[in-house]
Amino acid sequence: MENESIVAGLVFFAIFVVVPAIVLARREWAYRRQEAQAGQEAAVIIEHVRMTWVGIVSLMLLVLTVIGAIVAYIAARTEFQQVQAGVSLIGSVLLFGLGVALGRRRTYRVLRSERPNA
């Protein structure tokens, strides 16, 4: 029972912390790659999504409450405590996930390269 709780906690951690971190890193890498290639085309429209301070605070609270729910699930001794940890996980993901989703600002840049003289 103890090992199953630890495995479940690690799975929750991987799903709610590691995977989103990888997705955000890949988006930033793709944005920088687009900017580097902008000189090769006539015009490039780049969309960049940035987090506002509300989104950053919501993201930090989301990560902290997910970690707290995982720890509570691992430390639970009864089924009711596990259910309570699961409900708190669902509630925190809904509440702070909404804050993260709404706490973004989109900016668009149009980059034009100079045409070579004929």
Secondary structure by P-SEA (a helix, b strand, c coil): caaaaaaaaaaaaaaccaaaaaaaaaaaaaaaaaaaacccccbbbbbbbbbcaaaaaaaaaaaaaaaaaaaaaaacccaaaaaaaaaaaaaaaaaaaaaaaacbbbbbbbbbbbcccc
